[in-house]
Structure formats: C-alpha cells, structure tokens
C-alpha cells in the first residue's frame, strides 16, 4: 500500500512540475489569443500549490508508514531547501501576477514569466539532486 501512496504523490508532483515549468515558457511565446495571461497565471498558482502539497505529502507518507521523516544527507537537504525556496517564491510571484498583473507593463510581465520559468527549472534541478542523494 505504501508504494501506491508514494506513486500517487509522485504522479501529482510530476504533473505539477511540468505545469510550473511549461506554463511560464508558453507565456513567453508571442501572444496566443487562445491562452490568456490570467489563465496561465492561475494554472501556475495551482501548480505551485500542488507542488507544495505533494512535497509535504512525501514526508507525511514516510511518517505514516515508517514513523519517521526521510533521513536526508547534507546534499539532499540543500536540494530540498532549494526546492522549497523555489516553490514559495513561485507561488508568491504567480499569485501576485494573477492578482495584479493586469496593471503591469509588458516588461514587468516578461520579467515575471522569465523568473517563474527559472524557478520551475531550478526546482526540477533540485529534484534531480534530491532524488539522487536521498
């Protein structure tokens, strides 16, 4: 049963990772009338929230089945700090973009989306290090 729990958490986490990385890249493309900025910002808010919730769920699953949180070495802990920092920053920036982005300049939008793409890519890199060193 624990493998199923981990697999389901991983499934949500993987789809969230795709969304937090791909949506900002799509937003940086030349204007596409079929996808609005607010729609993409809303998707990124939800995706970062899912990343945070599923990340916490990994620890809770370990706690439930083993009675302890995963034992992480220094490198894995550093990678986890990077991932958490990206998630908090990504959630905050995407929520701000969703709430106030309509009043921002094109330059501010571009910077926001570039930052969000960077946060998503950095979180993915942190995930690879965390997986390898845990």
C-alpha positions, 0 to 999 in steps of 0.5 A: 500500500505504501508504494501506491501512496508514494506513486500517487504523490509522485504522479501529482508532483510530476504533473505539477512540475511540468505545469510550473515549468511549461506554463511560464515558457508558453507565456513567453511565446508571442501572444496566443489569443487562445491562452490568456495571461490570467489563465496561465497565471492561475494554472501556475498558482495551482501548480505551485500549490500542488507542488507544495502539497505533494512535497509535504505529502512525501514526508507525511507518507514516510511518517505514516508508514515508517514513523519517521521523516526521510533521513536526508544527507547534507546534499539532499537537504540543500536540494530540498531547501532549494526546492522549497525556496523555489516553490514559495517564491513561485507561488508568491510571484504567480499569485501576485501576477494573477492578482495584479498583473493586469496593471503591469507593463509588458516588461514587468510581465516578461520579467515575471514569466522569465523568473517563474520559468527559472524557478520551475527549472531550478526546482526540477534541478533540485529534484534531480539532486534530491532524488539522487542523494536521498 
